Amino acid sequence: MGISRRCLGCHESDSTENLLRCVARDDQVVVDEKEREPGRGAWVHRNQECLSQSLQRRAWSRALKTGASLDCSALDNLSRSPDLAKTRLNG
């Protein structure tokens, strides 16, 4: 079982196995599939509801502690995917 982290969407703690880790790269939020990218990471459940909630709240800039606003278009596209749990997205 993975380490417990808090989801940016629903604010519930869960195992990292059930969450996506995302990091900021060049003013964009990207999914860190291997969970090895350097820098601060933020976590969200692998479902449309949590991903959409995190985007509506504009939680990513605060969670990743970036001064600038981040481009979350990759996450927005991912939130619309019908197979979100199976989707692989390279950052």
N, C-alpha and C positions, 0 to 999 in steps of 0.2 A: 504494500500500500504506500502511495506517495505521501509527500508532506502536505499538510493542510494549508490552503490559501483561501482568501476571500474573493468572491466573485464581484466584479464591478457592476454587474446588472442587478442581481437580487440581494447582494450583500451577505449571502450565506457562505459559511466556510465549507469546503469540500476538498477531497483529495486532488492533487495535481493531475492525476490520471483522468479526471473528468472535466478538466479545465484546459483552456488554451492560454498559453503565455504569449504576451505581445510586448514589443519593445518599440521605442522611437528610433527611426533611422532617417536621417535627412528630412526632418519635418514631416515624416509619414509614420503611421502606426503599421507595423508589420507583424505577422504571426511568426513566432519563434518555435517552429515545430520540434526541434531537437532540444529545446530549453537550455541552450548553451551560449546564446548571444550575450555579449557583454552589456553591462548597463542595467538600469532599473527596469524591472518587468512588472506588468500588471496582468491580472488573470480574469477570465470570463468563462462561464459555462458554454459548452458546445451546443447551444440551442438558440433559435431565433429570438425568443423572448428576452433572454438575458443580454444578448448582443444588442438588440434594438434598444433596450432600456439604458444600457451604458452609453450608446450613441446619443439618445435623447437628452440624457443628463449632462452630456459633454464632459464625462468623467475622465477621459483619457489624458488630457493635458495635465489635469491635477494629479492623477495617479502616477503618471510618468515624470512629474515635476519638470515639465518643460515650460519655459517662459512664453514661447510662441504657441499659436494655435497649431494643432496637428491636422494633417490630411488623413481622414479616417475612411476614405473611399474604398479601400480594400476590405475593411471590416463591414462597411455598408453593403458591398456586393456579396460578401460572405453571409451576411444576415439574411439575404434574400434567397440563398441557395436551398433547394429542397432537401439535399442530402448533407446538411451541415456537419453532422457527426462523422461523415466519411470524407469530407472535403479536405484536400491537402492544398495548402497555399504557401508558396515560397516567398520569403521576404526579400 
